[in-house]
Amino acid sequence: MTDTPARLLTLLSLLQTPREWPGSELAGRLGVSARTIRRDIDRLRELGYPVEATRGAVGGYRLVAGAAMPPLLLDDEEAVAIAVGLRAGAGHAVEGVEEASVRALAKLEQVLPSRLRYRVSALQHATAPLVRGDGPTVAPSTLTALASAVTGHERLRFGYRAADGTETRRLVEPYRLLAAGWRWYLVAYDVERADWRTFRVDRITEPFPTGARFTPRELPVEAQGDNRRLLGISENRERTDGWEHETLVDVTFQAPAERVRAQVPDWPDPEQTGPESCRVRMPAPGSAGAVEWLALRLAGIGHPYTVHGPAELVARTAALGARLTAAADTPPEGRSAPETRTERRARAKP
């Protein structure tokens, strides 16, 4: 291989395989002399790639961990596998993974050849997860388009369908993508309305990057420092499945904060309000069926608690309590309880 840049890329791709390569094997793979391999290794080191050499009969070269991650060189199968995995990660509620998956997917799909994009899309449509959220789905292409605009500080146009079905066109300066429950939200500054807005991504259609760059604006004080607060940044908040974006869940538990924290590690840290009590305040989850789901989860925590709000959760908790009480209620006085199967079998024995 006489093309030096191409040979260096091939050599780097081989070294990224988790094994040690003898110099003679590398020379055979690339069709060059062992001396050329040594020169190419020196060039990679000059470029910042941490290539380690070991001496001896079984010695060789391998790429080790350095101060920064070098560009990865992937073959077709590896690229397809990673893209499919990132798409799956983008659609699942794993804290801290979904947003990073979208950012990585946006970078990867930008450089994928068309033949590999087709394979990734075909695999994605031919498979389905065993467990998924009950809310509307979002196309990975929409997520990656939004993520690219956020990262590149590029103004974005798109169609948007409000909760009442009203269709509008928006021009925004995208700030951040947020995953909440099984839903995605775009926090952005709406240029034509001169205010911050939170958009449900499943209601966004035809996102189109305009090419116009912008300098990110400073967030309002009440939305700084906590991604959860960003969901309530819009002044004209819209309802989504029984919740409002500004709705706060407010619950007091008759238990120390550390015990409650151990039961719900994915919730905000409880505030200790007494020796045996604590309080949790957090934005309402933005997924379908959130009211019923949260009422059931509170009941399963195992500590006495009081729901202060919102009103929907108070009502659902009371209804759940009534159903559970009725299910465990004893028969009225003077009426025997239904005979169980075990009791019938015992009575039937001679």
Secondary structure, DSSP 4 states (H G I P E B T S, - for coil): ---HHHHHHHHHHHHTSSS-B-HHHHHHHHTS-HHHHHHHHHHHHHTT--EEE--STT--EEE---SSPPPP---HHHHHHHHHHHHHHHTS--TTTHHHHHHHHHHHHHH--HHHHHHHHHHHHH---SS--SS----HHHHHHHHHHHHHTEEEEEEEE-TT--EEEEEEEEEEEEEETTEEEEEEEETTTTEEEEEEGGGEEEEEEEEEE-PPPPPPGGGTT-HHHHTT--SS--EETTEETT-EEEEEESS-HHHHHHH-TTSPPPEEEETTEEEEEEEPP-STTHHHHHHHHHHHS-S-EEEEE-HHHHHHHHHHHHHHHHHTPPPPTTSPPPPPHHHHHHHH--
